[in-house]
C-alpha cells in the first residue's frame, strides 16, 4: 500500500521499513530559479518587484559560516533591510533545535529546525506556521541537493548562493561530491552557471 505524507511525499512500508517514492527525477529538479553571490545580494526592492514577501534561508554557509556563528556586518545589514521592507525572514535548517536557536537568537530571526531537506517538511512547516502563500516565498541556500531540491518539491522559487566558506561540516561533504556531478549536468544542458549580484 502506498501512503502519502504532506511533508515527505509518497512512501511504502515493507517489513516495518519505510521507502520513499521519488518521481522520475530530471536535472531540472535541481535547477535554481536564481543564482547569486550571497544572500545579502538579494535586495528588498528586487524581491518585492517579483512579489516575494518571505525569504526562507538556510543557516550554515548561507546566512552564517558553519564555523562562525557571529555572522558578518553584511548579513546583519541585510536582515535590517528585510525588516524595514516588511519582508519576513525564516531560517529553515536541517540542524537540531538547540544549534539553530543558539545561532539565530542574536539576530532575532524565526526558524524551523530539523527541516529534513531535500524533503519539504521544513518549508511546509514555515509556510503553514506563518501563513505565507507559496507564490510569495523564496528559498535561499548553498546546496543544490538539499535547499534547491526541497524548494522544487515544495513548489516555490529558489536562490542558490555561494557557500560562505569553502570548507564544509563533515555531513555536507558527501552532498558536495554528488552536487559536482549535478552541477556538471546542469551546465551541460543550460551552459555555464554564473553567480550574479542580484536577481
N, C-alpha and C positions, 0 to 999 in steps of 0.2 A: 504494500500500500504506500502511496506517495503522500507525504504530509507537506503542508505549506506554512512557513513562518514569515510574518511580516518583516522580521529582522534579517533572516538568513536565506529566504527563498525556499525552493523545494528540496526535500530530503526524504530518504527512505531509512527504515530501521531493519537491519539484518542481524540476527543473533545478538541483540542488545547493543549493536554498534550503529552509529549514525553516519550516513554517507550523504554529502551534499551533492545535489544535481546541478551541474552547470549547463547552460545552453551552449550551443556550439560557439566557442569564442572566436572573435575576429580581432585582428590587430587594432581595429578601431575602438575596441573596448578599453584600450589603454591610451587613447589619444586625448590629450588635454584640450580644452577649449582655447586656453591661452597659455603662453609660456613667457614668464617674466623673470628678471634677475632675482628679485627678492620681494617678500611680502610688502615691504614699505614702498615699493614702486607702484603699488595699487593706490591710485589717487581717488579720493572720495567723489570728486565730480565725474570722473570716468565711470565709476561704479554706478552712481545714481543715473547717469545718462543711459546706462544699459539696463536700468530697472532693478539693480541689485541693492537690497536694503539689509542683507545679512551675510556676514562672512564667517564661514566655518573654517577654522585654521588648525592645522596640525601643530603639535608642540615642538618636539625635538628636531632641530636642524631646519625648522621653518620659522617659527616665532622666536625661539631662542636656540642657541647652540646646545647640543645634548650634554656637553661637558661644562657649560657656563650658564647657570640658572638666573643670572642677574639681568640678562638681556642687554640691548645696546640702546644708546640715545635715539637712534633712528626708529627702533621699534616702539619705544615709549612715545615719541612724537607721532608715529603713525596711529597708535591707539588713541591718542588725544584727538587726532584729525577725524577718526571714525566716530568718536563720541560727539564731537562738535557737529558732524553731519547727520547725526541720528542714525548711523549705520551700526547695527548690532554685530558684535564680535563674540564668537563662542569657540573655545578650544575644543577640538574633537580628537582625542588621543587614545592610542592603544595601551598607554601606560596605566598602572594601577592608580586608584583614587588618591592615595597619600602622596605619591610622586607628583601627580598633576596639581593637586591642591597646593602643595608646597611651592611649586614653580610659578603658578599664576596668581597666588594670593597677593603678591606685591604689585600686581598690575590691575587688580580689581576686575578680572575678566571671568565670566561664567565658563563652565566647562562640562564636558561629558567624558568620563574616563572609561577604560576598558571598551573602547569603541568597536573593537574586533574588525577593523578594516583589513581586508577588502570587502567584508560583509557590510551591510547597510545599517547595522544596529545603531551605531553612534550617531550617524547622520539622521536617521529617522527619529531617534530619541530627541535630538536637538530641535528638529522641525516641529515635532509634536509638543515638546515642553514649552517652546517659546512662541508657538502659533505662527510660524513662518509659512509662506506659500513657496512651493518648490521653484517657481519661476523667478523668485526674488532672492534666491540663495545661491552662493558660490562656495565651492570647497577649494582651499589652498593647501598645497602640500609639496613635499620634495621627493615623493616616491610614486612612480608610475604604478607599481604593483599593489600598493595599498590605497593611497589617497585618491589617485585618479580613477583606479578601478572601482572603488567604492562610490565615487561620485557618479560614474556611468550607471552603476547598478541602481542608485537612488534616483536617477533621472534629473540630476542637477548639473549646472555648469561647473567647470573646474579650472584651476590655475596651477601649473607646475612651476615651481621655483627652484633655483639652485640650492643645494644644501649649504647651510651657513658655514660649516666646516667640512673639510674633505675626509676626515676620519668619521667612522660610524660606531655606534654601540654594537656589541657582538651580535645581537639579534637582528640587526639590519643588514649585516654583511652578506647573508645568503640572498636576500632580496636584491641587493645591488648587483650580484652576479647574474641573476635572472633578468634584471632590468636592462643590463647592457645588451642582451640578446633582443629584447623587445624594442629597445631604442633603435637598434640597427634595422629591424624590420620596419619600424615607423619611418625612418629616413629613406629606406629603400622604396617605400610606397609614396611618401609625400615630399621627399627632398630633405636637405639638411635643416635640422631644427635650430633656430636661432632664438636665444633669450632676448627679450625686449625690455625696454624701460617703462612699460605701461601697457594698458590694454586699449 
